[in-house]
């Protein structure tokens, strides 16, 4: 009969415990490495997010500076253009109205006086006007006009002075038209129209 040594009876259980301990140790080591990797990954993610945020902030700052520069340039250009326009207006004002402006003003004044003349004529459709000029004293219009009489025949051209207040056609110095004759003489003298009236002596 063989005798079994007591220490040999405990060998399998001892080996099992050793194996378990080794496995636990390896597991802990493995878990430790996984945790370090996760920490590194997290740190890398944080660093990437910070870098991205810094890059976006930098781009926004660049955009802001570009907008500010563009706005400043636009304001400077507007200020230069406004200053140039003001200088041109000042020069034009100092130089007085241009030839075109003078011609336009003259034409408008003649049109206004012509309209006033037409309002005094019974048959304005038949009116013919010629030799329209502003008076030498710039306070009226000198002209000649012809209109049909009530009988339908032309009255013939006669001189007329038109001012802002009166339309004074020339009439012959007869008994019936003497008042109109004198009014025409006075209007012609007041405006400078028709210098020949200076040779006509008006009796007071």
C-alpha positions as CSV (number, residue, x, y, z in Angstrom):
1,X,0.0,0.0,0.0
2,X,1.4,3.4,-1.1
3,X,1.5,6.3,1.2
4,X,0.6,9.7,-0.2
5,X,2.6,12.6,1.1
6,X,0.5,15.2,2.8
7,X,2.2,18.1,0.9
8,X,1.4,16.5,-2.4
9,X,-2.4,16.5,-1.6
10,X,-2.4,20.3,-1.4
11,X,-0.5,21.0,-4.6
12,X,-3.4,21.3,-7.0
13,X,-5.3,23.8,-4.8
14,X,-2.2,25.8,-4.3
15,X,-1.5,25.9,-8.0
16,X,-5.1,27.1,-8.6
17,X,-4.8,29.9,-6.2
18,X,-1.5,31.0,-7.8
19,X,-3.1,31.0,-11.3
20,X,-6.1,33.0,-10.0
21,X,-3.8,35.5,-8.4
22,X,-1.8,35.8,-11.6
23,X,-5.0,36.3,-13.6
24,X,-6.2,39.0,-11.2
25,X,-2.9,40.8,-11.4
26,X,-2.9,40.7,-15.2
27,X,-6.4,41.9,-15.2
28,X,-5.5,44.8,-13.0
29,X,-2.5,45.6,-15.2
30,X,-4.7,45.4,-18.3
31,X,-7.4,47.6,-16.7
32,X,-4.7,50.1,-15.7
33,X,-3.4,50.4,-19.2
34,X,-7.0,50.8,-20.6
35,X,-7.6,53.7,-18.1
36,X,-4.4,55.4,-19.1
37,X,-5.3,55.1,-22.8
38,X,-8.7,56.6,-22.1
39,X,-7.2,59.4,-20.2
40,X,-4.8,60.1,-23.0
41,X,-7.7,59.9,-25.5
42,X,-9.7,62.3,-23.4
43,X,-6.8,64.7,-23.1
44,X,-6.3,64.5,-26.9
45,X,-10.0,65.3,-27.4
46,X,-9.8,68.3,-25.1
47,X,-6.7,69.5,-26.8
48,X,-8.3,69.1,-30.2
49,X,-11.5,70.9,-29.0
50,X,-9.4,73.8,-27.6
51,X,-7.4,74.0,-30.8
52,X,-10.6,74.1,-32.8
53,X,-12.1,76.8,-30.5
54,X,-8.9,78.8,-30.8
55,X,-8.9,78.5,-34.6
56,X,-12.5,79.6,-34.8
57,X,-11.8,82.5,-32.4
58,X,-8.9,83.5,-34.5
59,X,-10.9,83.4,-37.7
60,X,-13.7,85.4,-36.1
61,X,-11.1,88.0,-35.0
62,X,-9.7,88.2,-38.6
63,X,-13.2,88.6,-40.0
64,X,-13.9,91.4,-37.5
65,X,-10.7,93.2,-38.3
66,X,-11.5,92.9,-42.1
67,X,-15.0,94.2,-41.6
68,X,-13.7,97.1,-39.5
69,X,-11.1,97.9,-42.1
70,X,-13.6,97.8,-44.9
71,X,-16.0,100.0,-42.9
72,X,-13.3,102.5,-42.2
73,X,-12.2,102.6,-45.9
74,X,-15.8,103.1,-47.0
75,X,-16.3,105.9,-44.5
76,X,-13.1,107.6,-45.7
77,X,-14.2,107.3,-49.3
78,X,-17.6,108.8,-48.5
79,X,-16.0,111.6,-46.6
80,X,-13.6,112.3,-49.5
81,X,-16.4,112.3,-52.1
82,X,-18.6,114.6,-49.9
83,X,-15.7,117.0,-49.5
84,X,-15.0,117.0,-53.2
85,X,-18.7,117.6,-53.9
86,X,-18.8,120.5,-51.5
87,X,-15.7,122.1,-53.1
88,X,-17.3,121.7,-56.5
89,X,-20.5,123.3,-55.3
90,X,-18.6,126.1,-53.7
91,X,-16.6,126.7,-56.9
92,X,-19.8,126.7,-59.0
93,X,-21.5,129.1,-56.6
94,X,-18.5,131.4,-56.6
95,X,-18.3,131.3,-60.4
96,X,-22.1,132.0,-60.8
97,X,-24.6,130.2,-62.9
98,X,-23.4,128.4,-66.0
99,X,-24.4,129.3,-69.5
100,X,-26.9,126.5,-69.7
101,X,-28.4,127.6,-66.4
102,X,-28.7,131.2,-67.7
103,X,-30.3,130.0,-70.9
104,X,-32.8,127.8,-69.0
105,X,-33.7,130.7,-66.7
106,X,-34.2,133.1,-69.6
107,X,-36.4,130.6,-71.4
108,X,-38.5,130.1,-68.3
109,X,-38.9,133.8,-67.7
110,X,-40.0,134.4,-71.4
111,X,-42.4,131.5,-71.1
112,X,-44.0,133.0,-68.0
113,X,-44.4,136.4,-69.6
114,X,-45.8,134.9,-72.8
115,X,-48.4,133.0,-70.8
116,X,-49.4,136.3,-69.1
117,X,-49.8,137.9,-72.6
118,X,-51.9,135.0,-73.9
119,X,-54.3,135.4,-70.9
120,X,-55.2,138.9,-72.0
121,X,-56.1,138.0,-75.6
122,X,-59.6,136.9,-76.5
123,X,-58.6,134.5,-79.3
124,X,-55.2,133.0,-78.0
125,X,-55.2,130.3,-80.7
126,X,-54.8,133.0,-83.4
127,X,-51.9,134.8,-81.6
128,X,-48.5,135.2,-83.3
129,X,-45.6,136.4,-81.2
130,X,-42.2,137.4,-82.4
131,X,-39.1,139.3,-81.3
132,X,-39.5,138.2,-77.7
133,X,-36.7,139.5,-75.5
134,X,-36.1,140.2,-71.9
135,X,-36.2,143.9,-71.2
136,X,-32.8,145.7,-70.8
137,X,-33.7,146.3,-67.1
138,X,-34.6,142.6,-66.6
139,X,-38.0,143.5,-65.3
140,X,-40.2,142.5,-68.2
141,X,-40.5,141.3,-71.8
142,X,-40.5,143.2,-75.0
143,X,-42.2,141.6,-77.9
144,X,-44.5,142.0,-80.9
145,X,-47.8,140.1,-81.3
146,X,-50.6,139.8,-83.8
147,X,-54.1,138.5,-83.1
148,X,-57.3,138.3,-85.0
149,X,-59.9,141.0,-84.3
150,X,-63.6,140.3,-83.6
151,X,-64.2,140.6,-87.4
152,X,-61.8,137.7,-88.0
153,X,-59.2,139.8,-89.7
154,X,-55.7,140.2,-88.4
155,X,-55.0,143.3,-86.4
156,X,-51.4,143.4,-87.5
157,X,-48.3,143.2,-85.4
158,X,-48.1,145.7,-82.5
159,X,-45.5,146.1,-79.8
160,X,-46.2,145.1,-76.3
161,X,-44.5,145.3,-72.9
162,X,-45.2,142.6,-70.4
163,X,-44.3,142.8,-66.7
164,X,-45.2,140.9,-63.6
165,X,-48.2,143.2,-63.1
166,X,-49.2,144.6,-66.5
167,X,-49.6,143.7,-70.2
168,X,-49.4,146.9,-72.1
169,X,-49.8,146.8,-75.9
170,X,-48.9,149.8,-78.0
171,X,-51.8,151.9,-79.3
172,X,-51.9,154.9,-81.5
173,X,-52.3,158.3,-79.9
174,X,-55.9,158.9,-80.8
175,X,-58.7,160.2,-78.6
176,X,-60.1,156.8,-78.0
177,X,-56.7,155.1,-77.2
178,X,-54.7,157.9,-75.7
179,X,-54.7,156.3,-72.3
180,X,-53.3,153.0,-73.6
181,X,-50.8,155.0,-75.7
182,X,-49.5,156.8,-72.6
183,X,-49.4,153.5,-70.5
184,X,-47.3,151.9,-73.2
185,X,-44.9,154.8,-73.2
186,X,-44.5,154.6,-69.4
187,X,-44.0,150.8,-69.5
188,X,-41.4,151.0,-72.2
189,X,-39.4,153.6,-70.2
190,X,-39.7,151.6,-67.0
191,X,-38.4,148.4,-68.6
192,X,-36.0,149.9,-71.2
193,X,-38.0,148.3,-74.1
194,X,-38.1,150.1,-77.4
195,X,-35.6,153.0,-77.0
196,X,-37.4,155.1,-79.6
197,X,-40.1,155.9,-77.0
198,X,-37.6,158.2,-75.4
199,X,-38.1,160.6,-78.3
200,X,-41.8,160.9,-77.5
201,X,-42.5,163.6,-75.1
202,X,-45.3,162.8,-72.6
203,X,-47.2,165.8,-71.5
204,X,-48.2,165.7,-67.8
